[in-house]
Amino acid sequence: MSKVRRSASRKRPRSPSKPASVNAGFTAVARRAAFQGSRDFLQAIAEASADAIVTTDLHGRFTYFSPGAEAIFGYRAEEVLGQRIAGYYRNGMKEARAVMERLIAEGQIRHYETALRAKDGRWIDLDCSAALLKDANGTVIGTLGVGRDITERKRAEEALRDSEALTRGILESALDAVIAIDHERKIIEFNPAAERIFGYSRAQVLGRQMAELLVPPSLRERHQRGFVRYLTTGESVVLGRRLEFPALRADGTEFPAELTVTRLQGEGPPQFTAHLRDISERKRAEEALRESEERFRRAFDDAAVGMALQAMDGRYLRVNRAFCAMLGYPEDELLGRTGREVTHPDDLSLDAEHERRLLAGEVDWYQLEKRHLHKDGRSVVWTMVGVSAVRARNGSMMYRVVQVQDITQRKRAETRLREFAKRLAALRGIDRAIVAARSPSEIAQAALRHIRRLIPLRHLGVTVYDLDADEATIMAVEPKGIGRLPVGTRVRLESFGDVEALRRGEVVRVDDLLDLLRSSPVYQELIAVGIRSCLYVPLIVHGELIGSLNLGTSEPGAFDPLQVEIAREVADSLAVALHNARLFDQVREARDRLYAMARQLVEVQEAERRHLARELHDEIGQTLTALNLILQRRASTAGAEGARGLGDARELVDELLARVREMSLDLRPAMLDDFGLLPTLLWHFERSQTRTGVRVAFGHSGLERRFRPEVETAAYRIVQEALNNVARHAGASEAKVWVSADDTRLDIRIEDEGVGFDPDAVFTVGGTSGLPGARERAALLGGRLTIDSAPGAGTRLAATLPLRVEP
């Protein structure tokens, strides 16, 4: 709500184009109207005035609306006459009543500001004066109001306030120092940035000479001469230009500053504004940038790897010495060329996707391997290329930094490494094949199959030599069936060239068989199947030549050093394998002979046991039985004294007969040969329990049949020795025995919970428990026997005997 304000509350300068006093004119009019009643005179004045002049009756209804009012508000007089003025106030009736109350109280109001609504809806700001309107008798008949349109003035004042606020805000928030001086070079403005930069407060500098505070002593005289020259001639080398000068802080330190001086427009003596920026950080940054650029230049030019700057179209803008040397171009020839021109044609597509992503901003860097072309047109340079994007602030790419490292040697090494890996894999295959092979001929054939993966050859062979007989035997050929010299063919050593060179470990090379004046039968057969050149690699073990690895191809002189090296590697492994195979065959033959002798010895032992048992049982037992019968008959006819003596003799004979029978059974129970393993084991368990007191818990499966005699004998002896060991050493009262058989083997398991023992000690030389003999029996049949025991932990014996005879 607007309030009616007294004119004294706002002191405004009067416009020189207006009357000296609106109020004075209004008072004169009111006086004439009141006392003279001259409405014509009032109307003439009102119609001539540009101000709005209105009158209202006591009800606040318009009774007069001057042409000036019409011009200001846009209404015609007939549109508003008779309407209440309250309807045009911003605050309506409330404001109209307040004005009326004040008029009644004071009689008139001078210069109060209000706003009335115009016809187009705008609010018109007015500077108003009002008075009571009286007739000739002094009776109040209404009001008279004069209003001047001050809308534009209000807007100008508001704009001025906004401008002043903006100016102050700029000064307050400016990052640069803003210093204003008058024509005497005294400081009249000093913003907060200036306070921060120079170290003075605004109060400290206002009214003081700028030069003595902010200009270094060495420049003060120069500054003063330039200022005087401008005031005198209007010439200046400073105004309107951006310059760099040293400035002085409050602590006496100087700093680099960027300065711009302008003259303020206006009447009166000149005033100047200086905008000053502390560029210490920028100077340091520029220095750092110069140093960085110098370091970059040196790093770029002197880098050990190739460096280049490329434009967007791929042209080289700058290249270093290493890159030029790498490709063989002088710098001036390489500049202006594109990367595509020096890239191998087969690698042009490698960059495409990377460049697309780089241009799209998806990546800022990529790396790849590719080939560059040397200037000589023949050489290819393998390189590792790293490309980085240099972008503008908006993200667009300006140019590319390219780093190029020569990796030709590495690529060659990788190629050699791949070839070596291939060789190694083939050699491992040969080694595995050699290990899997069962005979020297199989070893040789496996080696030939694998060497063809490394060297494409038409013919390969392995020949073993008998130097004493001056003969060679073809052990293996690949492919099989080539020529008329099959495996097993024996030929003279001289057929394989220089045997003495082979003895010295030298490779014998025949570049072209057709050049030989005299061909051996072997060479003639090779020529017949299309072989032109041969390579003979000696197989040597411990300095002894045992044979040769033979390679043949249809091209004359076709063997290069790498192929010779590969052949030597294979020959070395093959020679050792063949030598070891020979030794293994010898050891196997010796072992087979030893096993045969051992089996024969066991058979002889068992036969002797069988013979002794029968002799004891049949011959000595029958003799003792006959003797016992004779003594019995003699005792019946002898006297009492003789009968006693004969009775003692009979007791001795009975004891001797029992011992003979026990010895016969211990040597070999006859029922093992007559009835088989299961009945014999059942009998033995009963007899053993009676003799030793050790109970036997027996379980079996698949024993209701007969087995080979040697298997039944070995099984019985293993069980016999194990139970004897339990009775003598275990200290156990019970043993568990499980014997089972299927179509392929017979298994024996014997356990006790006795004191246990150290199996390693039992199986040392000189062991007396009988278990080493049991293990030997199992081994002679191709089986095995194991014992798991430890002191205090009982014993578990396991034996397996094969039922099928291995060929």
C-alpha positions in Angstrom: 0.0 0.0 0.0 1.4 3.4 -1.1 1.6 6.1 1.5 1.2 9.8 0.9 4.6 11.3 1.6 5.4 14.9 2.5 7.4 16.8 0.0 10.0 17.4 2.7 10.8 13.7 2.8 12.3 13.8 -0.8 14.5 16.7 -1.7 14.7 16.7 -5.5 16.2 19.4 -7.8 13.7 21.3 -9.8 13.8 21.0 -13.5 14.9 24.3 -15.1 12.3 23.8 -17.8 9.4 23.8 -15.3 7.8 26.7 -13.4 9.8 27.7 -10.3 7.1 26.3 -8.1 4.2 24.2 -9.0 2.8 24.9 -5.6 3.1 28.6 -6.1 1.1 28.4 -9.3 -1.4 26.1 -7.8 -1.9 28.5 -4.8 -2.4 31.4 -7.1 -5.0 29.6 -9.1 -6.8 28.4 -5.9 -6.8 31.8 -4.5 -8.2 33.3 -7.6 -10.8 30.5 -7.9 -11.8 30.8 -4.3 -12.0 34.5 -4.0 -12.7 35.6 -7.5 -14.8 32.6 -8.6 -13.3 32.9 -12.0 -13.7 29.5 -13.5 -12.7 30.8 -16.9 -9.4 31.8 -15.7 -8.8 28.5 -14.0 -9.9 26.6 -17.1 -7.5 28.6 -19.4 -4.6 27.8 -17.2 -5.5 24.2 -16.8 -6.0 23.6 -20.6 -2.6 25.3 -21.3 -0.7 23.2 -18.8 1.1 19.9 -19.6 0.4 18.7 -16.1 -2.7 16.8 -15.2 -5.2 19.1 -13.4 -8.3 17.5 -12.0 -11.0 18.5 -9.6 -13.4 16.3 -7.7 -16.5 16.9 -5.6 -16.9 16.0 -2.0 -17.7 12.4 -3.0 -14.4 12.1 -4.8 -16.0 12.1 -8.3 -14.2 13.8 -11.1 -15.7 17.1 -12.0 -12.8 18.3 -14.3 -10.2 16.4 -16.3 -7.7 18.7 -18.1 -6.2 18.1 -21.5 -2.8 17.4 -19.8 -4.5 14.7 -17.8 -6.0 13.2 -21.0 -2.5 13.2 -22.6 -0.9 11.6 -19.5 -3.5 8.9 -18.7 -5.0 8.3 -22.2 -8.6 8.9 -21.1 -10.9 11.4 -22.7 -12.5 13.7 -20.1 -16.0 12.4 -20.8 -14.8 8.8 -19.9 -13.8 9.7 -16.4 -16.1 12.6 -15.4 -18.4 11.5 -12.7 -16.3 8.5 -11.7 -14.6 8.2 -8.4 -10.9 8.9 -8.3 -10.4 6.1 -5.8 -10.8 3.6 -8.6 -7.6 4.9 -10.2 -5.3 4.8 -7.1 -3.1 1.8 -6.7 -4.5 1.2 -3.2 -8.0 2.3 -4.1 -10.4 3.9 -1.6 -7.9 3.6 1.2 -5.4 5.9 -0.4 -8.2 8.3 -1.5 -9.5 8.5 2.0 -6.0 9.2 3.4 -5.4 12.0 0.9 -8.8 13.6 1.8 -8.2 13.3 5.5 -4.9 15.0 5.1 -6.4 17.8 3.0 -9.0 18.4 5.6 -6.4 18.5 8.3 -3.8 20.6 6.5 -5.8 22.4 3.8 -3.3 21.5 1.1 -0.6 18.9 0.3 2.6 19.8 -1.6 4.7 17.3 -3.6 3.6 13.9 -2.6 4.3 10.9 -4.9 1.7 8.4 -6.0 0.7 6.4 -9.0 -2.6 6.3 -10.9 -3.7 3.7 -13.5 -3.7 4.8 -17.2 -6.2 3.6 -19.7 -3.7 1.0 -21.1 -3.3 -0.4 -17.6 0.1 1.1 -16.9 0.8 2.8 -13.6 1.8 6.4 -14.1 4.1 7.8 -11.4 3.1 11.4 -10.4 4.5 14.2 -8.3 1.2 15.7 -7.0 0.0 18.7 -5.1 -3.6 19.0 -3.8 -5.8 21.6 -2.2 -9.4 22.0 -1.0 -11.7 23.7 -3.5 -14.0 26.4 -1.9 -16.7 28.6 -3.2 -17.0 32.4 -2.7 -18.4 31.9 0.8 -15.4 29.7 1.8 -17.4 26.5 1.8 -15.5 23.4 0.7 -17.0 22.1 -2.5 -14.4 19.7 -3.6 -10.7 19.2 -4.3 -8.2 20.4 -6.8 -5.2 18.3 -7.8 -2.2 19.0 -10.0 0.0 16.1 -11.0 3.3 15.9 -13.0 4.2 12.7 -14.8 7.5 11.6 -13.3 7.6 8.0 -14.7 10.6 8.6 -16.9 12.4 10.4 -14.1 11.7 7.5 -11.7 13.0 5.1 -14.3 16.1 7.2 -14.8 16.6 7.3 -11.0 16.1 3.5 -10.8 18.5 3.0 -13.7 21.0 5.3 -12.0 20.7 3.3 -8.8 21.1 0.1 -10.7 24.1 1.5 -12.6 25.7 2.6 -9.3 25.0 -0.7 -7.7 26.4 -2.5 -10.8 29.4 -0.3 -10.8 30.0 -0.9 -7.1 29.4 -4.7 -7.6 31.9 -4.8 -10.4 34.4 -2.9 -8.4 33.8 -5.1 -5.3 33.9 -8.4 -7.2 36.5 -7.6 -9.9 39.6 -9.9 -9.9 41.7 -7.1 -11.2 42.8 -4.0 -9.3 40.7 -0.9 -10.3 42.2 2.4 -9.4 40.8 5.8 -10.2 42.8 9.0 -10.0 42.0 12.6 -10.6 43.9 15.2 -12.6 46.3 15.7 -9.7 47.2 12.0 -9.8 45.5 11.4 -6.5 43.7 8.2 -5.8 39.9 8.6 -5.7 38.9 4.9 -6.0 40.6 1.7 -4.8 38.7 -1.6 -5.1 39.1 -4.7 -2.9 41.2 -6.5 -5.5 43.6 -3.5 -5.4 43.7 -3.9 -1.6 44.5 -7.6 -2.0 47.1 -7.1 -4.7 49.0 -4.1 -3.3 48.5 -4.7 0.4 47.0 -1.3 1.2 43.5 -0.6 2.6 41.2 1.7 0.6 41.3 4.2 3.5 45.1 4.3 3.4 45.4 5.3 -0.2 42.4 7.6 -0.9 43.6 11.2 -1.6 47.3 10.2 -1.9 49.6 10.3 -4.9 49.4 7.1 -6.9 53.0 7.3 -8.0 54.5 7.4 -4.5 52.5 4.4 -3.4 52.2 2.0 -6.4 54.9 3.0 -8.9 58.5 1.7 -8.4 61.0 4.6 -7.7 62.8 3.9 -11.0 59.7 4.7 -13.0 58.1 7.6 -11.0 59.8 10.4 -13.0 58.9 8.8 -16.3 55.3 8.4 -15.0 55.1 12.1 -14.0 56.5 13.3 -17.4 54.0 11.3 -19.3 51.1 12.5 -17.2 52.1 16.2 -17.6 52.6 15.7 -21.3 49.0 14.3 -21.6 47.5 17.2 -19.6 49.4 19.7 -21.7 49.2 18.2 -25.2 46.6 15.4 -25.0 49.2 12.9 -26.3 49.7 9.7 -24.4 51.4 6.4 -25.1 49.6 4.7 -22.3 45.9 5.4 -22.7 43.8 2.7 -24.3 46.7 0.3 -24.6 47.5 -2.9 -22.7 51.0 -2.7 -21.3 53.2 -4.6 -18.9 54.9 -2.6 -16.1 56.4 -3.5 -12.8 54.3 -2.4 -9.8 55.1 -1.8 -6.1 53.5 -3.5 -3.2 53.1 -2.1 0.3 55.9 -4.3 1.5 58.3 -2.8 -1.1 58.4 -5.8 -3.4 57.9 -5.4 -7.1 55.7 -7.7 -9.3 54.9 -7.8 -13.0 51.5 -6.2 -13.8 49.4 -5.9 -16.9 48.0 -2.3 -17.1 45.2 -0.6 -19.0 44.4 3.1 -18.5 41.3 4.9 -19.7 40.0 8.4 -19.3 36.6 8.8 -17.7 34.1 10.8 -19.9 32.6 13.8 -18.3 32.8 17.5 -17.8 35.4 19.2 -15.6 39.0 18.2 -14.9 40.0 14.7 -16.4 39.8 11.6 -14.3 41.5 8.3 -15.1 40.8 4.6 -14.4 43.6 2.1 -14.3 42.8 -1.7 -14.5 45.8 -3.6 -13.2 46.3 -7.4 -13.1 49.0 -9.2 -11.2 50.6 -11.4 -13.8 53.2 -13.0 -11.5 51.5 -16.4 -11.8 51.2 -16.0 -15.6 54.8 -15.0 -15.9 55.8 -18.0 -13.9 53.5 -20.2 -16.0 55.0 -18.7 -19.2 58.4 -19.4 -17.9 57.5 -22.9 -17.0 55.8 -23.2 -20.4 59.0 -22.1 -22.1 61.0 -24.5 -20.1 58.5 -27.2 -20.8 58.6 -26.5 -24.5 62.3 -26.6 -24.4 62.3 -29.9 -22.6 59.7 -31.2 -25.1 61.8 -30.0 -28.0 64.9 -31.7 -26.6 62.9 -34.8 -25.7 61.3 -34.8 -29.1 64.4 -34.2 -31.1 66.8 -36.3 -29.0 64.4 -39.2 -28.3 65.7 -42.7 -28.9 62.4 -43.7 -30.4 60.8 -42.1 -33.5 58.6 -39.1 -32.8 56.3 -37.2 -35.1 53.5 -34.6 -35.1 50.7 -35.4 -37.6 48.0 -33.1 -39.0 44.4 -34.2 -39.2 45.0 -35.3 -42.8 48.0 -37.5 -41.8 50.7 -35.2 -43.0 53.9 -35.1 -40.9 54.3 -31.6 -39.4 57.4 -32.4 -37.4 59.6 -35.4 -37.2 62.7 -36.2 -35.1 66.1 -37.6 -36.1 65.3 -41.1 -34.8 62.2 -41.4 -37.0 64.1 -40.2 -40.0 66.9 -42.6 -39.4 64.4 -45.4 -38.9 62.8 -45.0 -42.3 66.0 -43.7 -44.1 64.5 -40.3 -45.1 66.0 -36.9 -44.5 63.7 -34.6 -42.5 62.8 -32.3 -45.5 61.6 -35.3 -47.5 59.5 -36.8 -44.8 57.8 -33.6 -43.9 54.6 -33.2 -45.9 54.3 -36.9 -46.6 51.4 -38.8 -45.0 51.6 -41.8 -42.7 49.8 -43.9 -45.3 52.6 -43.2 -47.8 55.2 -44.9 -45.5 53.0 -47.7 -44.2 53.1 -51.2 -45.7 50.1 -51.7 -48.0 49.0 -54.8 -46.1 48.8 -52.8 -42.8 46.8 -49.8 -44.0 43.5 -51.1 -42.7 45.0 -51.6 -39.2 44.7 -47.9 -38.3 41.2 -47.3 -39.7 39.1 -48.4 -36.6 41.6 -46.8 -34.2 41.5 -43.5 -36.0 37.7 -43.5 -36.1 37.5 -43.9 -32.4 40.2 -41.3 -31.9 38.4 -38.7 -34.1 35.0 -39.5 -32.3 36.6 -38.8 -28.9 36.0 -42.3 -27.7 39.7 -42.7 -26.9 42.6 -40.4 -26.5 45.3 -42.9 -27.2 45.9 -46.2 -29.0 48.8 -48.5 -29.8 49.4 -51.1 -32.4 52.1 -53.0 -34.3 52.5 -52.4 -38.0 55.1 -52.3 -40.8 56.7 -49.2 -42.2 58.4 -49.0 -45.6 62.0 -47.9 -45.7 63.1 -45.4 -48.3 65.1 -48.0 -50.2 61.8 -49.6 -51.2 62.9 -53.1 -50.1 63.3 -53.1 -46.4 60.4 -53.4 -44.0 60.6 -51.9 -40.6 58.4 -53.5 -37.9 57.2 -50.8 -35.5 55.2 -50.4 -32.3 53.2 -47.2 -32.9 51.5 -45.1 -30.1 49.2 -42.3 -31.2 47.9 -39.6 -28.8 45.3 -37.0 -29.6 45.9 -33.3 -28.9 42.5 -31.7 -28.5 41.2 -28.1 -28.3 39.1 -27.0 -25.4 35.9 -27.9 -27.2 37.2 -31.5 -27.6 38.0 -31.3 -31.3 41.3 -32.9 -32.3 44.0 -30.5 -33.5 46.8 -32.9 -34.3 48.3 -36.2 -33.3 51.5 -37.1 -31.4 53.0 -40.3 -32.8 55.7 -42.4 -31.1 57.3 -45.1 -33.2 59.6 -47.8 -31.8 61.6 -50.0 -34.1 60.7 -53.6 -33.1 62.2 -55.3 -36.1 64.7 -57.2 -34.1 62.1 -58.3 -31.6 59.8 -59.5 -34.4 62.7 -61.5 -35.8 63.4 -62.9 -32.4 59.7 -63.8 -32.0 59.7 -65.6 -35.4 62.8 -67.5 -34.3 61.1 -68.2 -31.0 58.0 -69.5 -32.7 60.2 -71.7 -34.9 62.1 -72.9 -31.8 58.8 -73.6 -30.0 57.7 -75.6 -32.9 61.0 -77.5 -32.9 60.7 -77.9 -29.1 57.1 -79.2 -29.5 58.3 -81.7 -32.1 61.2 -82.8 -30.0 58.8 -83.3 -27.0 56.6 -85.3 -29.3 59.6 -87.4 -30.3 60.6 -87.8 -26.6 57.0 -88.9 -25.7 56.9 -91.3 -28.6 60.3 -92.7 -27.6 59.1 -93.2 -24.1 55.9 -94.9 -25.3 57.8 -97.1 -27.8 58.6 -100.6 -26.7 61.5 -101.5 -29.0 64.4 -99.7 -30.8 62.6 -100.0 -34.1 59.4 -98.4 -32.8 61.6 -95.6 -31.3 63.2 -95.0 -34.6 59.9 -95.0 -36.5 58.3 -92.6 -34.1 61.3 -90.2 -34.4 61.0 -90.2 -38.2 57.2 -89.5 -38.1 57.8 -86.4 -35.9 60.8 -85.0 -37.8 58.7 -84.7 -41.0 56.6 -82.1 -39.1 59.8 -79.9 -38.9 61.4 -80.6 -42.2 59.4 -81.5 -45.4 61.3 -84.4 -46.7 60.7 -87.1 -49.3 62.6 -89.8 -47.5 63.9 -90.5 -43.9 65.5 -93.5 -42.4 67.4 -94.8 -39.4 70.3 -97.2 -39.9 72.2 -99.0 -37.1 75.8 -100.0 -37.7 77.8 -103.1 -36.8 81.3 -101.7 -37.1 83.0 -105.0 -36.3 81.0 -106.8 -39.1 81.3 -103.7 -41.4 77.5 -103.9 -41.9 74.5 -101.6 -41.5 70.9 -102.6 -40.9 68.0 -100.5 -41.9 65.9 -100.1 -38.8 63.2 -97.7 -39.9 62.1 -95.7 -43.0 59.4 -93.0 -43.5 57.3 -93.2 -45.5 57.0 -96.9 -45.3 57.2 -98.9 -48.6 59.4 -96.4 -50.5 62.1 -98.1 -52.6 63.2 -101.7 -52.5 65.2 -101.5 -49.3 62.7 -102.5 -46.6 63.3 -102.5 -42.8 65.8 -105.2 -41.8 67.8 -105.0 -45.0 71.6 -105.4 -44.3 74.0 -103.5 -46.5 77.7 -102.7 -46.5 78.8 -99.7 -44.5 80.5 -98.1 -47.5 77.0 -97.7 -49.0 76.5 -94.7 -46.6 79.4 -92.6 -47.7 82.2 -91.4 -45.5 81.8 -93.6 -42.3 85.0 -92.1 -40.8 83.5 -88.7 -41.0 80.4 -90.0 -39.2 82.7 -91.5 -36.5 84.2 -88.1 -35.9 80.7 -86.7 -35.4 80.5 -84.9 -38.7 77.4 -84.6 -40.8 77.9 -86.2 -44.3 76.1 -84.3 -47.0 75.5 -85.4 -50.6 74.2 -82.4 -52.6 73.4 -84.3 -55.7 73.4 -88.1 -56.1 73.6 -87.8 -59.8 77.0 -86.2 -59.6 78.6 -89.3 -58.0 80.8 -91.2 -60.4 80.0 -94.5 -58.7 76.8 -95.1 -56.9 76.2 -97.7 -54.2 73.2 -99.9 -54.3 71.6 -97.7 -51.6 72.2 -94.6 -53.7 70.8 -96.2 -56.8 67.6 -97.2 -54.9 67.3 -93.6 -53.7 67.8 -92.2 -57.2 65.2 -94.6 -58.5 62.5 -93.1 -56.1 63.4 -89.5 -57.0 65.9 -88.6 -54.2 68.6 -86.1 -55.3 70.3 -84.9 -52.2 71.0 -86.7 -48.9 72.1 -85.9 -45.4 73.6 -88.5 -43.0 73.7 -87.4 -39.3 75.7 -89.6 -37.0 74.1 -91.3 -34.0 76.8 -91.2 -31.4 76.6 -92.3 -27.7 79.6 -92.1 -25.4 81.9 -91.4 -28.4 80.7 -94.6 -30.2 79.0 -94.5 -33.6 75.9 -96.7 -33.4 74.1 -95.6 -36.6 72.9 -92.7 -38.7 69.8 -90.6 -39.2 69.3 -90.4 -43.0 67.4 -87.6 -44.8 66.6 -87.4 -48.4 64.8 -84.8 -50.7 64.0 -84.5 -54.4 65.8 -81.1 -54.7 69.6 -81.0 -55.1 71.5 -79.1 -52.4 68.3 -78.5 -50.5 69.5 -78.8 -46.9 70.1 -75.4 -45.2 71.9 -74.8 -41.9 68.6 -74.7 -39.9 67.6 -78.1 -41.2 71.0 -79.5 -40.4 70.7 -78.1 -36.8 67.2 -79.7 -36.4 68.5 -83.0 -37.7 71.4 -82.9 -35.2 69.0 -82.2 -32.3 66.8 -85.2 -33.3 69.8 -87.4 -33.9 71.2 -86.6 -30.4 67.9 -87.6 -28.7 67.5 -90.6 -31.0 70.9 -91.9 -30.3 70.5 -91.8 -26.5 67.0 -93.4 -26.8 68.3 -96.2 -29.0 71.3 -96.8 -26.7 69.0 -96.8 -23.7 66.6 -99.1 -25.4 69.4 -101.5 -26.1 70.5 -101.4 -22.5 66.9 -101.8 -21.4 66.5 -104.9 -23.6 69.7 -106.3 -22.1 68.5 -105.5 -18.5 65.1 -107.0 -19.3 66.6 -110.1 -20.8 68.8 -110.5 -17.7 65.9 -109.9 -15.4 63.8 -112.4 -17.3 66.6 -114.9 -17.0 66.9 -114.1 -13.3 63.2 -114.5 -12.7 63.2 -117.8 -14.6 66.0 -119.0 -12.4 64.3 -117.9 -9.3 61.0 -119.5 -10.4 62.9 -122.7 -11.2 64.6 -122.5 -7.8 61.3 -122.1 -6.0 59.9 -125.0 -8.1 62.9 -127.1 -7.1 62.5 -126.1 -3.5 58.8 -127.0 -3.5 59.6 -130.3 -5.3 62.2 -131.1 -2.7 59.8 -130.2 0.1 57.2 -132.4 -1.6 59.7 -135.2 -1.9 60.9 -134.9 1.7 57.4 -134.6 3.0 56.4 -137.8 1.2 59.6 -139.6 2.4 59.0 -138.6 6.0 55.3 -139.5 5.7 55.6 -142.7 3.7 59.0 -144.2 4.4 60.0 -143.0 7.9 56.5 -142.9 9.1 55.7 -146.4 8.0 59.0 -147.7 9.5 58.2 -146.0 12.8 54.7 -147.5 12.8 56.1 -151.0 12.1 58.6 -150.5 14.9 55.8 -149.5 17.3 53.8 -152.7 16.4 56.9 -154.9 17.0 57.4 -153.3 20.4 53.8 -153.7 21.2 54.0 -157.5 20.4 57.2 -157.9 22.4 55.6 -156.2 25.4 52.8 -158.7 25.5 55.2 -161.6 25.9 57.8 -160.0 28.2 57.7 -159.9 31.9 56.7 -156.9 34.0 60.1 -155.4 34.0 60.5 -155.9 30.2 57.0 -154.5 29.6 57.9 -151.3 31.4 61.1 -150.9 29.3 59.2 -151.6 26.1 56.4 -149.2 27.0 59.0 -146.4 27.4 60.4 -147.3 24.0 56.9 -147.2 22.5 56.3 -143.7 23.9 59.5 -142.5 22.3 58.5 -144.0 19.0 55.1 -142.4 19.2 56.7 -139.0 19.9 59.1 -139.4 17.0 56.3 -140.5 14.7 54.3 -137.3 15.6 57.3 -135.1 15.0 57.9 -136.8 11.6 54.3 -136.1 10.6 54.5 -132.5 11.7 57.7 -132.0 9.8 56.1 -133.6 6.7 53.1 -131.2 7.0 55.3 -128.2 7.6 57.4 -129.0 4.5 54.3 -129.3 2.3 50.8 -130.5 3.1 49.9 -133.3 0.6 46.3 -132.1 0.5 47.4 -128.8 -1.3 48.2 -131.0 -4.3 45.3 -133.3 -3.8 42.4 -131.0 -2.9 43.5 -127.4 -3.7 43.8 -124.0 -1.8 40.6 -123.6 0.1 40.6 -127.0 1.9 44.2 -126.6 2.7 43.7 -123.1 4.2 40.8 -124.3 6.3 42.9 -127.2 7.6 45.9 -124.9 8.2 43.8 -122.4 10.2 42.5 -125.2 12.5 46.0 -126.7 13.0 47.6 -123.2 13.5 45.0 -122.3 16.2 45.6 -125.6 18.0 49.4 -125.1 17.9 49.6 -121.3 18.6 46.4 -120.3 20.2 45.8 -117.5 17.6 42.2 -117.5 16.4 41.7 -116.9 12.7 38.6 -115.1 11.3 38.5 -116.3 7.7 36.5 -114.9 4.8 36.8 -115.9 1.2 35.2 -115.4 -2.2 35.8 -117.2 -5.5 38.0 -120.0 -4.1 35.8 -122.9 -4.9 38.0 -123.9 -7.8 41.5 -125.0 -8.6 44.3 -122.5 -9.6 47.7 -123.1 -11.2 49.9 -125.0 -8.9 52.4 -122.2 -8.5 49.5 -119.8 -7.6 48.1 -122.1 -5.0 51.6 -122.7 -3.5 52.4 -119.0 -3.4 49.1 -118.1 -1.8 49.4 -120.9 0.9 53.0 -119.9 1.7 52.1 -116.2 2.0 49.3 -117.0 4.4 51.5 -119.5 6.3 54.3 -117.0 6.7 52.0 -114.2 7.8 50.3 -116.3 10.5 53.7 -117.6 11.7 54.7 -113.9 12.0 51.6 -113.1 14.0 52.2 -116.0 16.4 55.8 -115.3 16.9 56.0 -111.5 17.0 52.6 -109.7 17.1 51.4 -110.8 20.5 47.9 -110.8 19.2 45.2 -113.4 20.0 43.3 -113.1 16.7 44.1 -112.5 13.0 41.7 -111.7 10.1 42.2 -113.4 6.8 40.4 -112.5 3.6 41.1 -114.3 0.3 39.2 -113.6 -2.9 39.7 -114.4 -6.6 38.1 -113.2 -9.9 39.0 -114.0 -13.5 42.3 -112.1 -13.4 43.8 -112.1 -9.9 43.8 -113.5 -6.4 43.8 -111.1 -3.5 45.0 -111.8 0.1 44.4 -109.5 3.1 45.7 -110.4 6.6 45.3 -108.0 9.6 46.1 -108.2 13.3 46.0 -105.7 16.2 49.3 -106.7 17.6 52.4 -104.7 18.5 53.4 -104.0 14.9 56.9 -103.6 13.6 59.1 -101.6 11.2 58.6 -103.1 7.7 61.8 -101.5 6.4 63.8 -103.3 9.0 62.1 -106.7 8.2 63.0 -106.5 4.5 66.6 -105.7 5.0 69.2 -108.3 4.2 69.3 -111.0 6.8 65.6 -110.7 7.9 64.3 -114.0 9.4 60.6 -113.5 9.5 59.9 -115.3 6.2 58.0 -112.2 4.8 60.8 -111.3 2.4 60.4 -114.8 0.9 56.7 -114.3 0.6 57.2 -111.0 -1.2 59.7 -112.7 -3.6 57.1 -115.5 -4.3 54.5 -112.8 -5.3 57.0 -110.9 -7.5 58.0 -114.1 -9.3 54.4 -114.6 -10.4 54.2 -110.9 -11.5 52.3 -109.9 -8.4 53.1 -107.7 -5.4 53.0 -107.8 -1.6 52.8 -104.8 0.6 52.9 -104.4 4.4 51.5 -101.4 6.4 52.7 -101.5 10.0 54.3 -99.5 12.7 55.3 -100.2 16.3 52.1 -100.2 18.4 49.8 -99.9 15.3 49.2 -103.5 14.3 49.9 -104.9 10.9 48.1 -105.1 7.5 49.4 -107.3 4.8 48.1 -107.2 1.2 49.1 -109.5 -1.7 47.9 -109.7 -5.2 48.7 -112.6 -7.5 47.8 -112.6 -11.3 45.9 -115.6 -12.5 46.7 -115.1 -16.2 50.1 -115.9 -17.5 51.7 -112.9 -19.3 53.2 -113.7 -22.7 
